[in-house]
């Protein structure tokens, strides 16, 4: 949500367009219909974007009754893509909707569009007062110092990866099979190639092994930044015993009444303020957290290498030899700032 909104601001500035506060299309993930105002401080966002782009909460009456003209932006990545292909539609229909492409060329935006995007990402997006208060209370309740671990091993995640795992429980295998649908797992040589490319999520057990290889003490306080439905969690908690979660620290009634995206907002808040952050899968949240931590000068951010783990295990590395190889693979990444996590981090120089 944050990524698409930041990109949307940059694109609106490219087109010199007014931005209507977006709707969250989250039904596919959490089966809910919460909006922008349930997560972010609307008035603060509009105020902070003043002078960069115009933001409105509602459409004017003469347009509100119309359906927006939908523009496919899946292949639009640079300034001229939008100016040459999208702007004509905006001028003709006056009201368009789009979802930004996942791989924008933000580094090629003109200065004014970069400034608007950076302002949105790093200054204007603030949680609602009530949600920020809850997030602050959650952060306060976590034993210090602590490591925030974003672990991805839910049934839908594993099903989406098209990877197969041996050694997981029958209950986990059934959950993955139920989530696969038409997305069948790779088999044979294709499965080995896919895994060696680093496409397969790390299991909790594999995650614990890598953390040990990096000499992270097993009594480390770990906040588990993860959604509901994590599988095989005992593979982590049997080794790292000081693991806490939102559900264990929040009031039960508060937790059960929260939407999925507000729970994710808590994880984001805790993760950008943690003593250190470790991600097992470099997804959207990890990119946003790594960027914000670098922007704030918090460089203890580590992205575990699925590719290195798969490569070494395929070569027959086990035990201490595997640990030593994993340590060497991650050694240079212990300090994460303007490295691979931030290929186009122009924001810290532009605000």
PyMOL commands that set and color helices and strands:
alter all, ss='L'
color gray80, all
select helices_A, chain A and resi 2-14+27-30+36-39+42-49+61-64+79-93+106-108+111-124+129-141+155-161+170-180+188-196+204-213+234-237+246-249+252-256+260-272+284-295+306-314+319-333+340-342+347-350
alter helices_A, ss='H'
color red, helices_A
select strands_A, chain A and resi 19-20+55-56+69-70+96-97+146-150+221-225+243-244+276-279+301-303
alter strands_A, ss='S'
color yellow, strands_A
deselect
rebuild
show_as cartoon
